[in-house]
Amino acid sequence: MLESIILGIVQGIFEWLPISSQGNLVLIMVGFFNIGIETAVKYSIFLHFGTLLAVLVYFKKDIINILKNLKEFKFKFENKQNGLISFLIVSTVITFIIGFPLYKLISNFSFRGEFFLGLIGIGLIITGLLQKFAHKSKIKEKRLLTLKDSVLLGVVQGLAVIPGISRSGITISTFLFKKYSAKQGLYLSFLMSIPVLLGGIVLPILDGFPNLPFINLFLGLIFSFIFGLITIKILMQLAQKIRFWLFAIIIGILAFVPLIFSLWI
């Protein structure tokens, strides 16, 4: 039960950081708790239910306003509300067009455990480098969304199905590259996560729940929700001070240790 609490806390915190929550969860479960890779992947996906609930609760007012404005919605980017809804529609559609075939392609490959962890390490290093270079660009104040940016963000979010690539990390980095403020990029990244998290959870879960006791599933879910909510609040307050790129690179490098040992032996 203790390991489920720890994993729930890790998911709640790491889901919203510019590092891969699923990649790190799999590393922890395989490396420290001796959980098989198949079960580890399924459990890491299941724990996303908690962080999905956290973002729904935190942004409930924004979500309600978006739903209310759907009655008068027109597909255009000239004003804030229509632009936001148009952005979410386009980015979500593009995400699934890119992400679903890529997910099916990756799921058809079988990896040795060490090579799977190595793939996660590569993804984490890429995420860290994106964060480092993104923070070097000058950030402008809040700006209007565009169709071009909507397509671009949908594409990069779709690429996050690759093991180890952080969805929040790659989307936030792209917003920063495009000169959006850190706070606006973080806010939009949170909203973008809702349909994607829902689809990313439901589709794999259809293949079966992780083979773990109910109490483990329940505790992991509760703690991922609680710490997900806390983390969102902190990040929104400290949006201008986030620097997690080095941590992502370090974890990514460590992911290669099992692979190096297996090749050495």
C-alpha positions in Angstrom: 0.0 0.0 0.0 2.9 2.4 0.8 4.2 2.0 -2.7 0.8 3.0 -4.2 0.8 6.1 -2.0 4.3 7.0 -3.2 3.4 6.4 -6.9 0.2 8.4 -6.5 2.2 11.3 -5.1 4.8 11.0 -7.9 2.1 11.0 -10.6 0.3 14.0 -9.0 3.5 16.1 -9.0 5.3 14.9 -12.2 2.2 15.0 -14.4 2.4 18.8 -14.5 6.1 19.3 -14.5 8.1 19.5 -17.7 9.3 15.9 -17.2 7.6 12.7 -18.1 5.3 11.4 -15.3 4.7 8.1 -17.0 8.4 7.6 -17.8 9.5 8.3 -14.3 6.7 6.2 -12.8 7.7 3.2 -14.9 11.4 3.7 -13.9 10.4 3.8 -10.2 8.1 0.8 -10.4 10.5 -1.4 -12.4 13.7 -0.2 -10.6 12.6 0.1 -7.0 9.4 -1.9 -6.6 10.2 -4.8 -8.9 6.9 -4.4 -10.8 6.8 -5.9 -14.3 6.9 -3.5 -17.2 3.4 -4.4 -18.5 1.8 -3.9 -15.1 3.9 -0.7 -14.5 2.7 0.8 -17.8 -0.9 0.0 -17.1 -0.7 1.3 -13.6 1.0 4.6 -14.7 -1.9 5.1 -17.2 -4.5 4.4 -14.5 -3.0 7.0 -12.1 -3.7 9.6 -14.8 -7.4 9.4 -13.7 -6.4 11.3 -10.5 -4.6 14.1 -12.2 -7.4 14.4 -14.8 -9.8 14.9 -12.0 -7.4 17.5 -10.4 -7.3 19.6 -13.5 -11.1 19.4 -13.9 -11.6 20.6 -10.3 -9.0 23.4 -10.5 -10.3 24.8 -13.8 -14.0 24.1 -13.2 -15.0 27.8 -13.7 -13.0 28.0 -17.0 -14.4 24.7 -18.3 -18.0 25.8 -17.4 -17.5 29.1 -19.2 -16.2 27.3 -22.3 -19.2 25.0 -22.3 -21.6 28.0 -21.9 -19.9 29.9 -24.8 -20.3 26.9 -27.1 -23.9 28.1 -27.9 -22.5 31.3 -29.6 -19.2 29.8 -30.8 -17.9 30.7 -34.2 -14.7 29.1 -35.5 -12.3 32.1 -35.6 -9.4 33.5 -33.7 -10.2 37.2 -33.7 -11.4 37.3 -30.1 -10.3 35.7 -26.8 -13.2 33.2 -26.2 -13.7 32.0 -29.8 -10.0 31.8 -30.2 -9.6 29.6 -27.1 -12.4 27.2 -28.1 -11.1 27.1 -31.7 -7.6 26.4 -30.4 -8.7 23.5 -28.2 -10.8 22.0 -31.0 -8.0 22.1 -33.6 -5.2 21.1 -31.2 -7.2 18.1 -29.9 -8.2 16.9 -33.4 -4.6 17.2 -34.6 -3.3 15.5 -31.5 -5.4 12.4 -32.0 -4.6 12.3 -35.8 -0.9 12.3 -34.9 -1.0 10.5 -31.6 -3.3 7.5 -32.1 -1.5 6.0 -35.1 1.8 6.6 -33.4 0.5 4.9 -30.2 -0.7 1.9 -32.2 2.7 1.7 -33.9 4.7 1.9 -30.7 2.4 -0.6 -29.0 3.1 -3.2 -31.7 6.8 -3.2 -30.8 8.2 -5.4 -28.0 11.1 -4.1 -26.1 13.5 -5.8 -23.6 13.1 -4.0 -20.3 16.4 -2.3 -20.5 15.8 -1.0 -24.0 12.4 0.2 -23.0 14.0 2.2 -20.2 16.6 3.5 -22.6 13.8 4.8 -24.9 12.3 6.6 -21.9 15.7 8.1 -21.1 16.0 9.5 -24.7 12.6 11.0 -24.4 13.4 12.7 -21.1 16.7 14.1 -22.4 14.9 15.6 -25.4 12.3 17.1 -23.1 15.0 18.6 -20.9 16.9 20.1 -23.9 13.7 21.6 -25.2 13.1 23.2 -21.8 16.6 24.6 -21.6 16.5 26.3 -25.1 12.9 27.5 -24.6 13.9 29.5 -21.5 16.5 31.3 -23.6 13.9 32.9 -25.8 12.4 36.2 -24.9 8.8 35.9 -23.6 6.1 38.4 -24.6 3.0 39.2 -22.7 -0.3 37.4 -23.3 -1.2 37.1 -26.9 -4.0 35.9 -29.1 -4.1 32.3 -30.3 -3.7 31.5 -34.0 -4.7 28.6 -36.3 -1.0 28.0 -37.1 -0.2 27.7 -33.4 -3.2 25.5 -32.8 -1.9 23.0 -35.5 1.6 23.1 -34.2 0.6 22.5 -30.6 -1.6 19.6 -31.7 1.3 18.0 -33.5 3.8 18.3 -30.6 1.2 17.1 -28.1 0.5 14.1 -30.4 4.3 13.2 -30.2 4.0 12.9 -26.4 2.6 9.4 -26.8 6.3 8.4 -27.4 7.5 6.8 -24.1 9.4 9.4 -22.0 8.3 12.5 -23.9 6.5 14.8 -21.4 3.2 16.1 -22.7 3.4 19.2 -20.5 7.1 19.7 -21.1 6.9 19.6 -24.9 3.7 21.8 -25.1 5.0 24.4 -22.6 8.3 24.5 -24.4 6.6 25.1 -27.7 4.5 27.9 -26.2 7.6 29.5 -24.9 9.4 29.1 -28.3 6.3 30.9 -29.9 6.8 33.8 -27.4 3.8 33.1 -25.2 4.3 34.0 -21.5 5.0 31.1 -19.1 1.7 31.7 -17.3 -0.3 31.6 -20.5 1.6 28.6 -21.8 1.0 26.7 -18.6 -2.7 27.6 -18.5 -3.2 26.5 -22.1 -1.2 23.3 -21.6 -3.5 22.4 -18.7 -6.6 23.0 -20.7 -5.2 21.0 -23.7 -4.5 18.1 -21.3 -8.2 17.4 -20.5 -9.4 15.7 -23.7 -6.0 14.1 -24.3 -5.7 12.7 -20.8 -9.3 11.3 -21.1 -8.5 9.6 -24.4 -5.1 8.5 -23.3 -6.5 6.9 -20.2 -9.7 5.2 -21.7 -8.1 3.6 -24.8 -5.3 1.7 -23.0 -7.6 0.8 -20.1 -9.9 -1.0 -22.5 -7.1 -3.5 -22.8 -7.5 -4.3 -19.1 -6.9 -2.7 -15.7 -3.5 -3.3 -14.0 -3.3 -6.6 -12.2 -3.1 -5.0 -8.7 -5.4 -5.2 -5.5 -8.2 -2.7 -5.4 -6.7 -0.9 -2.4 -3.6 -0.1 -4.4 -5.6 1.3 -7.2 -7.7 3.4 -4.9 -4.8 4.8 -2.8 -2.9 5.6 -6.0 -5.9 7.4 -7.5 -6.6 9.5 -4.3 -3.0 10.6 -3.8 -2.5 11.4 -7.5 -5.6 13.6 -7.3 -4.6 15.4 -4.1 -1.0 16.1 -5.1 -2.1 16.9 -8.7 -4.3 19.6 -7.4 -1.6 21.0 -5.1 0.9 21.0 -7.9 -1.3 22.8 -10.3 -1.9 25.6 -7.7 1.8 26.0 -7.0 2.8 26.0 -10.7 0.2 28.6 -11.6 1.6 30.9 -8.8 5.3 30.2 -9.8 4.9 30.1 -13.6 7.7 32.6 -14.2 10.2 30.7 -12.1 10.0 27.1 -13.4 13.3 25.6 -14.4 13.1 21.8 -14.5 15.2 21.0 -17.6 18.3 19.8 -15.8 16.3 17.4 -13.6 14.7 15.9 -16.8 18.2 15.4 -18.3 19.6 13.8 -15.2 16.7 11.3 -14.9 17.0 10.6 -18.6 20.7 9.8 -18.2 20.0 7.5 -15.2 17.5 5.6 -17.4 20.4 4.3 -19.4 22.1 2.7 -16.4 20.2 -0.6 -16.6 20.8 -0.8 -20.4 24.6 -0.2 -19.9 24.8 -2.9 -17.3 22.8 -5.4 -19.5 25.2 -4.8 -22.4 28.3 -4.9 -20.2 27.2 -8.3 -18.7 
